[in-house]
Amino acid sequence: MFEVLVYVYENYWQGAACPEFDRLGRKLSAAGFEAEEIQQALVWLDGLNAAAKCTQISLPDNSNPDHGDTASTLLGMQAQSSNSLRIYSVAEQEHLGAQSLGFVCFLEASGVLPPYMREIVLDRAMAAPGDPVTLDDLKIIVLMVYWSFGEEPDALVLDELCDDTEGRLAH
């Protein structure tokens, strides 16, 4: 499934340029991906699109201070306080593993993964195969979450997400 997601990211890096799922499925099939992989990826992408749309609806509108509070309250979402703490469930800890959870915390502490995106990353990671989800697969999930919002991560973040860290030597 992750090979399909990488292909979609590379070929439709502007999320709006991505065709509808039926047409995308045909293009992926023509590119040589197996039907089962394509189906898994399309189901996963459908969940990603639903999460991103719901989040975009509920994000505060900075141009109208009154509207932002109303929209977020209607959907039961409130901005995260700087004093808040995200507690990971046992299922999340087991499915994501220490390395992937550590990476999510690193991105969040660095200020490049806001709480609403973190929650989508966690949701999509929980929907991904693998026990635990590998760090490389988690990085693809983070890229796809950025993609779903039509954003490209900062160059240094993009380098961290796309860099092969196996050959790195810590100083």
C-alpha positions as CSV (number, residue, x, y, z in Angstrom):
1,M,0.0,0.0,0.0
2,F,2.8,2.5,0.9
3,E,4.3,2.1,-2.6
4,V,1.0,3.3,-4.0
5,L,0.8,6.2,-1.6
6,V,4.4,7.3,-2.6
7,Y,3.4,7.1,-6.2
8,V,0.3,9.2,-5.6
9,Y,2.4,11.8,-3.7
10,E,5.1,12.0,-6.3
11,N,2.7,12.2,-9.3
12,Y,0.0,14.3,-7.8
13,W,2.0,16.4,-5.4
14,Q,-0.6,19.1,-5.6
15,G,-3.5,17.3,-4.0
16,A,-6.1,19.1,-6.1
17,A,-4.5,17.6,-9.3
18,C,-5.3,14.1,-8.1
19,P,-8.1,12.5,-10.1
20,E,-11.2,11.0,-8.7
21,F,-10.7,7.6,-7.1
22,D,-12.2,5.6,-10.0
23,R,-9.9,7.2,-12.5
24,L,-6.9,7.1,-10.0
25,G,-7.5,3.4,-9.6
26,R,-7.3,2.9,-13.3
27,K,-4.1,5.0,-13.5
28,L,-2.5,3.0,-10.7
29,S,-3.5,-0.3,-12.4
30,A,-1.9,1.0,-15.6
31,A,1.2,1.9,-13.6
32,G,1.5,-1.8,-12.6
33,F,0.3,-1.9,-9.1
34,E,-1.7,-4.9,-7.9
35,A,-5.4,-4.6,-7.4
36,E,-5.3,-5.4,-3.7
37,E,-2.7,-2.8,-3.1
38,I,-4.7,-0.2,-5.0
39,Q,-7.9,-1.0,-3.1
40,Q,-6.1,-0.7,0.2
41,A,-4.6,2.6,-0.8
42,L,-7.8,4.0,-2.1
43,V,-9.7,3.1,1.1
44,W,-6.9,4.6,3.2
45,L,-6.9,7.8,1.0
46,D,-10.7,8.1,1.3
47,G,-10.3,8.1,5.1
48,L,-7.6,10.7,4.8
49,N,-9.7,12.9,2.6
50,A,-12.7,12.7,5.0
51,A,-10.5,13.6,8.0
52,A,-8.9,16.5,6.2
53,K,-12.2,17.9,5.0
54,C,-13.7,17.7,8.5
55,T,-10.7,19.4,10.0
56,Q,-10.7,22.2,7.3
57,I,-14.3,22.9,8.1
58,S,-13.6,23.2,11.8
59,L,-10.3,25.1,11.7
60,P,-10.7,28.7,13.0
61,D,-11.0,31.4,10.3
62,N,-8.3,33.9,11.3
63,S,-10.0,36.6,9.1
64,N,-13.2,36.5,11.2
65,P,-12.5,36.0,15.0
66,D,-16.2,35.4,15.8
67,H,-16.6,32.8,13.0
68,G,-13.6,30.6,14.1
69,D,-14.9,30.0,17.6
70,T,-18.4,29.2,16.4
71,A,-17.2,26.7,13.8
72,S,-15.0,24.9,16.2
73,T,-17.6,24.8,18.9
74,L,-20.2,23.4,16.6
75,L,-18.1,20.5,15.8
76,G,-16.9,20.0,19.3
77,M,-13.3,21.0,18.7
78,Q,-11.4,23.5,20.7
79,A,-7.9,24.8,20.2
80,Q,-5.3,22.9,22.1
81,S,-3.9,24.7,25.1
82,S,-0.1,25.1,25.3
83,N,-0.4,23.2,28.7
84,S,-2.3,20.3,27.3
85,L,-0.8,16.8,27.0
86,R,-1.6,14.1,24.5
87,I,-1.9,10.7,26.2
88,Y,-1.5,7.7,23.8
89,S,-3.8,4.8,24.3
90,V,-2.3,1.3,24.7
91,A,-3.5,0.4,21.2
92,E,-1.8,3.4,19.8
93,Q,1.4,2.6,21.7
94,E,1.4,-1.0,20.4
95,H,0.5,-0.2,16.8
96,L,2.8,2.7,16.3
97,G,5.7,1.6,18.5
98,A,8.2,3.8,20.4
99,Q,10.2,4.9,17.4
100,S,7.2,6.2,15.5
101,L,5.6,7.8,18.5
102,G,8.9,9.5,19.3
103,F,9.1,10.9,15.8
104,V,5.5,12.3,16.1
105,C,6.5,13.9,19.4
106,F,9.7,15.3,17.7
107,L,7.7,16.8,14.8
108,E,5.1,18.3,17.2
109,A,7.8,19.8,19.6
110,S,9.6,21.3,16.5
111,G,6.4,23.2,15.7
112,V,5.9,21.6,12.3
113,L,3.1,19.2,13.2
114,P,0.1,21.1,14.7
115,P,-2.3,19.2,16.9
116,Y,-5.0,18.8,14.3
117,M,-2.5,17.3,11.8
118,R,-1.0,15.1,14.6
119,E,-4.5,13.6,15.2
120,I,-4.9,12.8,11.5
121,V,-1.4,11.3,11.4
122,L,-2.3,9.1,14.3
123,D,-5.7,8.2,12.8
124,R,-4.2,7.2,9.5
125,A,-1.3,5.4,11.2
126,M,-3.8,3.3,13.1
127,A,-5.6,2.5,9.8
128,A,-2.3,1.4,8.3
129,P,-1.0,-2.2,8.2
130,G,2.0,-3.2,10.2
131,D,2.5,-4.0,13.9
132,P,4.2,-1.7,14.7
133,V,4.1,0.8,11.9
134,T,7.6,1.4,10.7
135,L,9.2,4.8,10.9
136,D,9.5,4.9,7.1
137,D,5.8,4.2,6.7
138,L,5.0,6.8,9.3
139,K,7.0,9.4,7.4
140,I,4.9,8.6,4.3
141,I,1.8,9.1,6.3
142,V,3.0,12.5,7.5
143,L,3.7,13.5,3.9
144,M,0.3,12.4,2.8
145,V,-1.4,14.4,5.6
146,Y,0.5,17.5,4.5
147,W,-0.6,16.6,0.9
148,S,-4.2,16.3,1.9
149,F,-4.1,19.9,3.2
150,G,-2.4,21.1,0.0
151,E,0.7,22.1,1.9
152,E,4.3,21.2,1.4
153,P,6.3,20.8,4.5
154,D,9.2,23.1,5.3
155,A,12.4,22.1,3.4
156,L,14.1,20.9,6.5
157,V,11.1,18.8,7.5
158,L,10.8,17.5,4.0
159,D,14.5,16.5,4.1
160,E,13.8,14.7,7.4
161,L,10.8,12.9,6.0
162,C,12.5,11.8,2.8
163,D,16.0,11.2,4.1
164,D,17.2,7.6,4.5
165,T,18.4,7.7,8.1
166,E,20.0,4.2,8.2
167,G,23.3,5.5,6.9
168,R,23.5,8.4,9.3
169,L,26.2,8.4,12.0
170,A,25.4,10.3,15.1
171,H,28.1,12.8,16.3
